[in-house]
Amino acid sequence: MGEILGLTDEEQLEVYKAVIDLVKSRIDKARSVDNNKKLMDEIEGLGKSLVERVKNRR
């Protein structure tokens, strides 16, 4: 992604962090309006998977 957009490693990391924050905030919002725990757990798992992938790229 960084090569395509011409981002430095630091800028790319900031984009990843912003995406992670967005996913977390969406999960929190969904939990506050919907009690479908299974779906929320799946979304949270996806977010955690994304975080691990970003950490492993470093």
PDB file of N, H, CA, C and O in Angstrom:
ATOM      1  N   MET A   1       0.829  -1.188   0.000  1.00  0.00           N
ATOM      2  CA  MET A   1       0.000   0.000   0.000  1.00  0.00           C
ATOM      3  C   MET A   1       0.871   1.247   0.000  1.00  0.00           C
ATOM      4  O   MET A   1       0.596   2.200  -0.729  1.00  0.00           O
ATOM      5  N   GLY A   2       1.910   1.244   0.809  1.00  0.00           N
ATOM      6  H   GLY A   2       2.134   0.470   1.401  1.00  0.00           H
ATOM      7  CA  GLY A   2       2.775   2.412   0.894  1.00  0.00           C
ATOM      8  C   GLY A   2       3.412   2.777  -0.424  1.00  0.00           C
ATOM      9  O   GLY A   2       3.528   3.954  -0.762  1.00  0.00           O
ATOM     10  N   GLU A   3       3.826   1.765  -1.171  1.00  0.00           N
ATOM     11  H   GLU A   3       3.731   0.808  -0.896  1.00  0.00           H
ATOM     12  CA  GLU A   3       4.459   2.025  -2.461  1.00  0.00           C
ATOM     13  C   GLU A   3       3.470   2.643  -3.442  1.00  0.00           C
ATOM     14  O   GLU A   3       3.819   3.562  -4.183  1.00  0.00           O
ATOM     15  N   ILE A   4       2.257   2.150  -3.448  1.00  0.00           N
ATOM     16  H   ILE A   4       1.973   1.404  -2.846  1.00  0.00           H
ATOM     17  CA  ILE A   4       1.240   2.644  -4.374  1.00  0.00           C
ATOM     18  C   ILE A   4       0.901   4.098  -4.078  1.00  0.00           C
ATOM     19  O   ILE A   4       0.776   4.913  -4.992  1.00  0.00           O
ATOM     20  N   LEU A   5       0.750   4.421  -2.780  1.00  0.00           N
ATOM     21  H   LEU A   5       0.851   3.759  -2.038  1.00  0.00           H
ATOM     22  CA  LEU A   5       0.368   5.769  -2.379  1.00  0.00           C
ATOM     23  C   LEU A   5       1.559   6.684  -2.120  1.00  0.00           C
ATOM     24  O   LEU A   5       1.393   7.881  -1.884  1.00  0.00           O
ATOM     25  N   GLY A   6       2.745   6.122  -2.166  1.00  0.00           N
ATOM     26  H   GLY A   6       2.881   5.150  -2.357  1.00  0.00           H
ATOM     27  CA  GLY A   6       3.937   6.915  -1.930  1.00  0.00           C
ATOM     28  C   GLY A   6       4.094   7.320  -0.474  1.00  0.00           C
ATOM     29  O   GLY A   6       4.571   8.416  -0.179  1.00  0.00           O
ATOM     30  N   LEU A   7       3.697   6.445   0.430  1.00  0.00           N
ATOM     31  H   LEU A   7       3.310   5.555   0.190  1.00  0.00           H
ATOM     32  CA  LEU A   7       3.763   6.742   1.856  1.00  0.00           C
ATOM     33  C   LEU A   7       5.060   6.227   2.458  1.00  0.00           C
ATOM     34  O   LEU A   7       5.586   5.192   2.048  1.00  0.00           O
ATOM     35  N   THR A   8       5.563   6.961   3.431  1.00  0.00           N
ATOM     36  H   THR A   8       5.136   7.801   3.764  1.00  0.00           H
ATOM     37  CA  THR A   8       6.712   6.462   4.189  1.00  0.00           C
ATOM     38  C   THR A   8       6.210   5.356   5.115  1.00  0.00           C
ATOM     39  O   THR A   8       5.004   5.170   5.275  1.00  0.00           O
ATOM     40  N   ASP A   9       7.141   4.629   5.719  1.00  0.00           N
ATOM     41  H   ASP A   9       8.121   4.781   5.588  1.00  0.00           H
ATOM     42  CA  ASP A   9       6.754   3.576   6.673  1.00  0.00           C
ATOM     43  C   ASP A   9       5.951   4.169   7.825  1.00  0.00           C
ATOM     44  O   ASP A   9       4.966   3.582   8.273  1.00  0.00           O
ATOM     45  N   GLU A  10       6.377   5.336   8.302  1.00  0.00           N
ATOM     46  H   GLU A  10       7.177   5.813   7.938  1.00  0.00           H
ATOM     47  CA  GLU A  10       5.681   5.980   9.419  1.00  0.00           C
ATOM     48  C   GLU A  10       4.263   6.393   9.014  1.00  0.00           C
ATOM     49  O   GLU A  10       3.322   6.204   9.785  1.00  0.00           O
ATOM     50  N   GLU A  11       4.104   6.948   7.823  1.00  0.00           N
ATOM     51  H   GLU A  11       4.868   7.101   7.196  1.00  0.00           H
ATOM     52  CA  GLU A  11       2.771   7.336   7.353  1.00  0.00           C
ATOM     53  C   GLU A  11       1.883   6.114   7.171  1.00  0.00           C
ATOM     54  O   GLU A  11       0.695   6.147   7.493  1.00  0.00           O
ATOM     55  N   GLN A  12       2.459   5.044   6.658  1.00  0.00           N
ATOM     56  H   GLN A  12       3.423   5.016   6.396  1.00  0.00           H
ATOM     57  CA  GLN A  12       1.700   3.814   6.466  1.00  0.00           C
ATOM     58  C   GLN A  12       1.237   3.250   7.801  1.00  0.00           C
ATOM     59  O   GLN A  12       0.106   2.775   7.907  1.00  0.00           O
ATOM     60  N   LEU A  13       2.085   3.292   8.820  1.00  0.00           N
ATOM     61  H   LEU A  13       3.003   3.677   8.734  1.00  0.00           H
ATOM     62  CA  LEU A  13       1.726   2.831  10.146  1.00  0.00           C
ATOM     63  C   LEU A  13       0.582   3.678  10.705  1.00  0.00           C
ATOM     64  O   LEU A  13      -0.322   3.142  11.348  1.00  0.00           O
ATOM     65  N   GLU A  14       0.607   4.980  10.472  1.00  0.00           N
ATOM     66  H   GLU A  14       1.341   5.415   9.950  1.00  0.00           H
ATOM     67  CA  GLU A  14      -0.468   5.856  10.930  1.00  0.00           C
ATOM     68  C   GLU A  14      -1.793   5.502  10.255  1.00  0.00           C
ATOM     69  O   GLU A  14      -2.845   5.552  10.893  1.00  0.00           O
ATOM     70  N   VAL A  15      -1.750   5.148   8.977  1.00  0.00           N
ATOM     71  H   VAL A  15      -0.896   5.107   8.459  1.00  0.00           H
ATOM     72  CA  VAL A  15      -2.966   4.728   8.273  1.00  0.00           C
ATOM     73  C   VAL A  15      -3.504   3.446   8.903  1.00  0.00           C
ATOM     74  O   VAL A  15      -4.704   3.339   9.158  1.00  0.00           O
ATOM     75  N   TYR A  16      -2.633   2.478   9.156  1.00  0.00           N
ATOM     76  H   TYR A  16      -1.658   2.565   8.950  1.00  0.00           H
ATOM     77  CA  TYR A  16      -3.058   1.230   9.793  1.00  0.00           C
ATOM     78  C   TYR A  16      -3.692   1.503  11.157  1.00  0.00           C
ATOM     79  O   TYR A  16      -4.734   0.937  11.489  1.00  0.00           O
ATOM     80  N   LYS A  17      -3.053   2.378  11.946  1.00  0.00           N
ATOM     81  H   LYS A  17      -2.206   2.837  11.676  1.00  0.00           H
ATOM     82  CA  LYS A  17      -3.595   2.710  13.265  1.00  0.00           C
ATOM     83  C   LYS A  17      -4.979   3.343  13.140  1.00  0.00           C
ATOM     84  O   LYS A  17      -5.876   3.051  13.931  1.00  0.00           O
ATOM     85  N   ALA A  18      -5.144   4.206  12.151  1.00  0.00           N
ATOM     86  H   ALA A  18      -4.415   4.444  11.509  1.00  0.00           H
ATOM     87  CA  ALA A  18      -6.442   4.856  11.957  1.00  0.00           C
ATOM     88  C   ALA A  18      -7.512   3.831  11.590  1.00  0.00           C
ATOM     89  O   ALA A  18      -8.646   3.926  12.058  1.00  0.00           O
ATOM     90  N   VAL A  19      -7.162   2.860  10.761  1.00  0.00           N
ATOM     91  H   VAL A  19      -6.241   2.783  10.381  1.00  0.00           H
ATOM     92  CA  VAL A  19      -8.111   1.810  10.379  1.00  0.00           C
ATOM     93  C   VAL A  19      -8.477   0.974  11.602  1.00  0.00           C
ATOM     94  O   VAL A  19      -9.645   0.639  11.803  1.00  0.00           O
ATOM     95  N   ILE A  20      -7.489   0.641  12.410  1.00  0.00           N
ATOM     96  H   ILE A  20      -6.541   0.913  12.247  1.00  0.00           H
ATOM     97  CA  ILE A  20      -7.740  -0.137  13.620  1.00  0.00           C
ATOM     98  C   ILE A  20      -8.668   0.628  14.561  1.00  0.00           C
ATOM     99  O   ILE A  20      -9.602   0.052  15.120  1.00  0.00           O
ATOM    100  N   ASP A  21      -8.410   1.923  14.736  1.00  0.00           N
ATOM    101  H   ASP A  21      -7.652   2.391  14.283  1.00  0.00           H
ATOM    102  CA  ASP A  21      -9.276   2.746  15.586  1.00  0.00           C
ATOM    103  C   ASP A  21     -10.698   2.794  15.039  1.00  0.00           C
ATOM    104  O   ASP A  21     -11.662   2.746  15.802  1.00  0.00           O
ATOM    105  N   LEU A  22     -10.828   2.890  13.725  1.00  0.00           N
ATOM    106  H   LEU A  22     -10.045   2.929  13.104  1.00  0.00           H
ATOM    107  CA  LEU A  22     -12.143   2.915  13.102  1.00  0.00           C
ATOM    108  C   LEU A  22     -12.888   1.598  13.339  1.00  0.00           C
ATOM    109  O   LEU A  22     -14.078   1.604  13.657  1.00  0.00           O
ATOM    110  N   VAL A  23     -12.199   0.487  13.186  1.00  0.00           N
ATOM    111  H   VAL A  23     -11.233   0.482  12.927  1.00  0.00           H
ATOM    112  CA  VAL A  23     -12.812  -0.823  13.425  1.00  0.00           C
ATOM    113  C   VAL A  23     -13.254  -0.938  14.889  1.00  0.00           C
ATOM    114  O   VAL A  23     -14.358  -1.402  15.176  1.00  0.00           O
ATOM    115  N   LYS A  24     -12.386  -0.515  15.805  1.00  0.00           N
ATOM    116  H   LYS A  24     -11.490  -0.138  15.571  1.00  0.00           H
ATOM    117  CA  LYS A  24     -12.723  -0.580  17.227  1.00  0.00           C
ATOM    118  C   LYS A  24     -13.941   0.282  17.535  1.00  0.00           C
ATOM    119  O   LYS A  24     -14.845  -0.150  18.250  1.00  0.00           O
ATOM    120  N   SER A  25     -13.968   1.482  17.005  1.00  0.00           N
ATOM    121  H   SER A  25     -13.233   1.834  16.425  1.00  0.00           H
ATOM    122  CA  SER A  25     -15.099   2.360  17.288  1.00  0.00           C
ATOM    123  C   SER A  25     -16.390   1.798  16.695  1.00  0.00           C
ATOM    124  O   SER A  25     -17.459   1.948  17.287  1.00  0.00           O
ATOM    125  N   ARG A  26     -16.299   1.159  15.544  1.00  0.00           N
ATOM    126  H   ARG A  26     -15.431   1.037  15.063  1.00  0.00           H
ATOM    127  CA  ARG A  26     -17.492   0.543  14.927  1.00  0.00           C
ATOM    128  C   ARG A  26     -17.980  -0.627  15.766  1.00  0.00           C
ATOM    129  O   ARG A  26     -19.186  -0.809  15.936  1.00  0.00           O
ATOM    130  N   ILE A  27     -17.063  -1.415  16.288  1.00  0.00           N
ATOM    131  H   ILE A  27     -16.084  -1.268  16.151  1.00  0.00           H
ATOM    132  CA  ILE A  27     -17.436  -2.532  17.158  1.00  0.00           C
ATOM    133  C   ILE A  27     -18.134  -2.009  18.407  1.00  0.00           C
ATOM    134  O   ILE A  27     -19.180  -2.523  18.805  1.00  0.00           O
ATOM    135  N   ASP A  28     -17.550  -0.980  19.026  1.00  0.00           N
ATOM    136  H   ASP A  28     -16.701  -0.562  18.703  1.00  0.00           H
ATOM    137  CA  ASP A  28     -18.153  -0.410  20.229  1.00  0.00           C
ATOM    138  C   ASP A  28     -19.551   0.129  19.951  1.00  0.00           C
ATOM    139  O   ASP A  28     -20.470  -0.078  20.744  1.00  0.00           O
ATOM    140  N   LYS A  29     -19.708   0.812  18.836  1.00  0.00           N
ATOM    141  H   LYS A  29     -18.962   0.980  18.192  1.00  0.00           H
ATOM    142  CA  LYS A  29     -21.022   1.363  18.483  1.00  0.00           C
ATOM    143  C   LYS A  29     -22.024   0.240  18.225  1.00  0.00           C
ATOM    144  O   LYS A  29     -23.169   0.303  18.674  1.00  0.00           O
ATOM    145  N   ALA A  30     -21.590  -0.773  17.506  1.00  0.00           N
ATOM    146  H   ALA A  30     -20.660  -0.824  17.141  1.00  0.00           H
ATOM    147  CA  ALA A  30     -22.488  -1.890  17.194  1.00  0.00           C
ATOM    148  C   ALA A  30     -22.934  -2.592  18.470  1.00  0.00           C
ATOM    149  O   ALA A  30     -24.094  -2.984  18.595  1.00  0.00           O
ATOM    150  N   ARG A  31     -22.020  -2.749  19.412  1.00  0.00           N
ATOM    151  H   ARG A  31     -21.077  -2.430  19.311  1.00  0.00           H
ATOM    152  CA  ARG A  31     -22.376  -3.388  20.680  1.00  0.00           C
ATOM    153  C   ARG A  31     -23.405  -2.559  21.446  1.00  0.00           C
ATOM    154  O   ARG A  31     -24.249  -3.110  22.153  1.00  0.00           O
ATOM    155  N   SER A  32     -23.334  -1.248  21.307  1.00  0.00           N
ATOM    156  H   SER A  32     -22.649  -0.800  20.733  1.00  0.00           H
ATOM    157  CA  SER A  32     -24.240  -0.395  22.072  1.00  0.00           C
ATOM    158  C   SER A  32     -25.660  -0.408  21.509  1.00  0.00           C
ATOM    159  O   SER A  32     -26.602  -0.068  22.224  1.00  0.00           O
ATOM    160  N   VAL A  33     -25.831  -0.790  20.253  1.00  0.00           N
ATOM    161  H   VAL A  33     -25.066  -1.067  19.672  1.00  0.00           H
ATOM    162  CA  VAL A  33     -27.172  -0.774  19.649  1.00  0.00           C
ATOM    163  C   VAL A  33     -27.675  -2.158  19.263  1.00  0.00           C
ATOM    164  O   VAL A  33     -28.841  -2.310  18.898  1.00  0.00           O
ATOM    165  N   ASP A  34     -26.814  -3.168  19.337  1.00  0.00           N
ATOM    166  H   ASP A  34     -25.867  -3.044  19.633  1.00  0.00           H
ATOM    167  CA  ASP A  34     -27.205  -4.502  18.878  1.00  0.00           C
ATOM    168  C   ASP A  34     -26.668  -5.552  19.834  1.00  0.00           C
ATOM    169  O   ASP A  34     -25.487  -5.534  20.180  1.00  0.00           O
ATOM    170  N   ASN A  35     -27.506  -6.444  20.253  1.00  0.00           N
ATOM    171  H   ASN A  35     -28.466  -6.459  19.972  1.00  0.00           H
ATOM    172  CA  ASN A  35     -27.089  -7.480  21.189  1.00  0.00           C
ATOM    173  C   ASN A  35     -26.696  -8.779  20.499  1.00  0.00           C
ATOM    174  O   ASN A  35     -26.622  -9.818  21.154  1.00  0.00           O
ATOM    175  N   ASN A  36     -26.447  -8.747  19.219  1.00  0.00           N
ATOM    176  H   ASN A  36     -26.507  -7.902  18.687  1.00  0.00           H
ATOM    177  CA  ASN A  36     -26.061  -9.952  18.492  1.00  0.00           C
ATOM    178  C   ASN A  36     -24.594 -10.254  18.774  1.00  0.00           C
ATOM    179  O   ASN A  36     -23.720  -9.908  17.979  1.00  0.00           O
ATOM    180  N   LYS A  37     -24.326 -10.900  19.907  1.00  0.00           N
ATOM    181  H   LYS A  37     -25.035 -11.181  20.552  1.00  0.00           H
ATOM    182  CA  LYS A  37     -22.963 -11.135  20.384  1.00  0.00           C
ATOM    183  C   LYS A  37     -22.117 -11.943  19.403  1.00  0.00           C
ATOM    184  O   LYS A  37     -20.931 -11.658  19.232  1.00  0.00           O
ATOM    185  N   LYS A  38     -22.696 -12.925  18.774  1.00  0.00           N
ATOM    186  H   LYS A  38     -23.659 -13.156  18.913  1.00  0.00           H
ATOM    187  CA  LYS A  38     -21.907 -13.756  17.861  1.00  0.00           C
ATOM    188  C   LYS A  38     -21.341 -12.909  16.720  1.00  0.00           C
ATOM    189  O   LYS A  38     -20.161 -13.020  16.389  1.00  0.00           O
ATOM    190  N   LEU A  39     -22.169 -12.077  16.131  1.00  0.00           N
ATOM    191  H   LEU A  39     -23.128 -11.987  16.400  1.00  0.00           H
ATOM    192  CA  LEU A  39     -21.703 -11.226  15.040  1.00  0.00           C
ATOM    193  C   LEU A  39     -20.645 -10.247  15.539  1.00  0.00           C
ATOM    194  O   LEU A  39     -19.640 -10.024  14.865  1.00  0.00           O
ATOM    195  N   MET A  40     -20.862  -9.672  16.695  1.00  0.00           N
ATOM    196  H   MET A  40     -21.679  -9.853  17.243  1.00  0.00           H
ATOM    197  CA  MET A  40     -19.895  -8.724  17.249  1.00  0.00           C
ATOM    198  C   MET A  40     -18.570  -9.409  17.554  1.00  0.00           C
ATOM    199  O   MET A  40     -17.510  -8.820  17.343  1.00  0.00           O
ATOM    200  N   ASP A  41     -18.614 -10.632  18.043  1.00  0.00           N
ATOM    201  H   ASP A  41     -19.475 -11.111  18.215  1.00  0.00           H
ATOM    202  CA  ASP A  41     -17.386 -11.383  18.313  1.00  0.00           C
ATOM    203  C   ASP A  41     -16.630 -11.656  17.012  1.00  0.00           C
ATOM    204  O   ASP A  41     -15.401 -11.594  16.985  1.00  0.00           O
ATOM    205  N   GLU A  42     -17.349 -11.954  15.950  1.00  0.00           N
ATOM    206  H   GLU A  42     -18.348 -12.004  15.972  1.00  0.00           H
ATOM    207  CA  GLU A  42     -16.707 -12.192  14.658  1.00  0.00           C
ATOM    208  C   GLU A  42     -16.042 -10.919  14.145  1.00  0.00           C
ATOM    209  O   GLU A  42     -14.929 -10.967  13.622  1.00  0.00           O
ATOM    210  N   ILE A  43     -16.711  -9.793  14.292  1.00  0.00           N
ATOM    211  H   ILE A  43     -17.616  -9.754  14.717  1.00  0.00           H
ATOM    212  CA  ILE A  43     -16.141  -8.523  13.848  1.00  0.00           C
ATOM    213  C   ILE A  43     -14.917  -8.174  14.682  1.00  0.00           C
ATOM    214  O   ILE A  43     -13.905  -7.714  14.153  1.00  0.00           O
ATOM    215  N   GLU A  44     -15.014  -8.394  15.980  1.00  0.00           N
ATOM    216  H   GLU A  44     -15.836  -8.768  16.410  1.00  0.00           H
ATOM    217  CA  GLU A  44     -13.879  -8.117  16.857  1.00  0.00           C
ATOM    218  C   GLU A  44     -12.698  -9.015  16.490  1.00  0.00           C
ATOM    219  O   GLU A  44     -11.552  -8.566  16.488  1.00  0.00           O
ATOM    220  N   GLY A  45     -12.976 -10.272  16.184  1.00  0.00           N
ATOM    221  H   GLY A  45     -13.907 -10.637  16.187  1.00  0.00           H
ATOM    222  CA  GLY A  45     -11.909 -11.183  15.768  1.00  0.00           C
ATOM    223  C   GLY A  45     -11.228 -10.701  14.502  1.00  0.00           C
ATOM    224  O   GLY A  45     -10.012 -10.824  14.356  1.00  0.00           O
ATOM    225  N   LEU A  46     -12.006 -10.156  13.595  1.00  0.00           N
ATOM    226  H   LEU A  46     -12.994 -10.056  13.714  1.00  0.00           H
ATOM    227  CA  LEU A  46     -11.445  -9.609  12.363  1.00  0.00           C
ATOM    228  C   LEU A  46     -10.533  -8.435  12.683  1.00  0.00           C
ATOM    229  O   LEU A  46      -9.443  -8.317  12.123  1.00  0.00           O
ATOM    230  N   GLY A  47     -10.979  -7.569  13.585  1.00  0.00           N
ATOM    231  H   GLY A  47     -11.864  -7.665  14.040  1.00  0.00           H
ATOM    232  CA  GLY A  47     -10.158  -6.432  13.986  1.00  0.00           C
ATOM    233  C   GLY A  47      -8.857  -6.877  14.626  1.00  0.00           C
ATOM    234  O   GLY A  47      -7.795  -6.333  14.322  1.00  0.00           O
ATOM    235  N   LYS A  48      -8.931  -7.868  15.515  1.00  0.00           N
ATOM    236  H   LYS A  48      -9.793  -8.310  15.762  1.00  0.00           H
ATOM    237  CA  LYS A  48      -7.729  -8.378  16.169  1.00  0.00           C
ATOM    238  C   LYS A  48      -6.779  -9.012  15.156  1.00  0.00           C
ATOM    239  O   LYS A  48      -5.561  -8.869  15.258  1.00  0.00           O
ATOM    240  N   SER A  49      -7.346  -9.705  14.187  1.00  0.00           N
ATOM    241  H   SER A  49      -8.336  -9.821  14.104  1.00  0.00           H
ATOM    242  CA  SER A  49      -6.528 -10.314  13.141  1.00  0.00           C
ATOM    243  C   SER A  49      -5.783  -9.239  12.351  1.00  0.00           C
ATOM    244  O   SER A  49      -4.611  -9.405  12.012  1.00  0.00           O
ATOM    245  N   LEU A  50      -6.469  -8.143  12.064  1.00  0.00           N
ATOM    246  H   LEU A  50      -7.421  -8.008  12.339  1.00  0.00           H
ATOM    247  CA  LEU A  50      -5.848  -7.036  11.345  1.00  0.00           C
ATOM    248  C   LEU A  50      -4.702  -6.445  12.157  1.00  0.00           C
ATOM    249  O   LEU A  50      -3.637  -6.146  11.617  1.00  0.00           O
ATOM    250  N   VAL A  51      -4.927  -6.279  13.452  1.00  0.00           N
ATOM    251  H   VAL A  51      -5.792  -6.521  13.891  1.00  0.00           H
ATOM    252  CA  VAL A  51      -3.878  -5.736  14.328  1.00  0.00           C
ATOM    253  C   VAL A  51      -2.656  -6.645  14.303  1.00  0.00           C
ATOM    254  O   VAL A  51      -1.531  -6.159  14.193  1.00  0.00           O
ATOM    255  N   GLU A  52      -2.859  -7.951  14.402  1.00  0.00           N
ATOM    256  H   GLU A  52      -3.774  -8.346  14.491  1.00  0.00           H
ATOM    257  CA  GLU A  52      -1.736  -8.894  14.393  1.00  0.00           C
ATOM    258  C   GLU A  52      -0.983  -8.836  13.060  1.00  0.00           C
ATOM    259  O   GLU A  52       0.246  -8.895  13.032  1.00  0.00           O
ATOM    260  N   ARG A  53      -1.719  -8.722  11.978  1.00  0.00           N
ATOM    261  H   ARG A  53      -2.718  -8.675  12.001  1.00  0.00           H
ATOM    262  CA  ARG A  53      -1.062  -8.660  10.666  1.00  0.00           C
ATOM    263  C   ARG A  53      -0.194  -7.411  10.562  1.00  0.00           C
ATOM    264  O   ARG A  53       0.909  -7.457  10.017  1.00  0.00           O
ATOM    265  N   VAL A  54      -0.693  -6.304  11.082  1.00  0.00           N
ATOM    266  H   VAL A  54      -1.589  -6.266  11.525  1.00  0.00           H
ATOM    267  CA  VAL A  54       0.078  -5.060  11.051  1.00  0.00           C
ATOM    268  C   VAL A  54       1.319  -5.195  11.921  1.00  0.00           C
ATOM    269  O   VAL A  54       2.405  -4.781  11.515  1.00  0.00           O
ATOM    270  N   LYS A  55       1.173  -5.767  13.107  1.00  0.00           N
ATOM    271  H   LYS A  55       0.291  -6.103  13.436  1.00  0.00           H
ATOM    272  CA  LYS A  55       2.312  -5.951  13.999  1.00  0.00           C
ATOM    273  C   LYS A  55       3.374  -6.831  13.360  1.00  0.00           C
ATOM    274  O   LYS A  55       4.567  -6.573  13.517  1.00  0.00           O
ATOM    275  N   ASN A  56       2.958  -7.861  12.646  1.00  0.00           N
ATOM    276  H   ASN A  56       1.988  -8.071  12.519  1.00  0.00           H
ATOM    277  CA  ASN A  56       3.898  -8.800  12.033  1.00  0.00           C
ATOM    278  C   ASN A  56       4.612  -8.206  10.830  1.00  0.00           C
ATOM    279  O   ASN A  56       5.647  -8.727  10.415  1.00  0.00           O
ATOM    280  N   ARG A  57       4.088  -7.135  10.266  1.00  0.00           N
ATOM    281  H   ARG A  57       3.247  -6.712  10.604  1.00  0.00           H
ATOM    282  CA  ARG A  57       4.727  -6.493   9.117  1.00  0.00           C
ATOM    283  C   ARG A  57       5.925  -5.661   9.532  1.00  0.00           C
ATOM    284  O   ARG A  57       6.775  -5.333   8.703  1.00  0.00           O
ATOM    285  N   ARG A  58       5.998  -5.319  10.803  1.00  0.00           N
ATOM    286  H   ARG A  58       5.308  -5.586  11.476  1.00  0.00           H
ATOM    287  CA  ARG A  58       7.071  -4.439  11.276  1.00  0.00           C
ATOM    288  C   ARG A  58       8.338  -5.147  11.348  1.00  0.00           C
ATOM    289  O   ARG A  58       9.352  -4.561  11.727  1.00  0.00           O
TER     290      ARG A  58
END
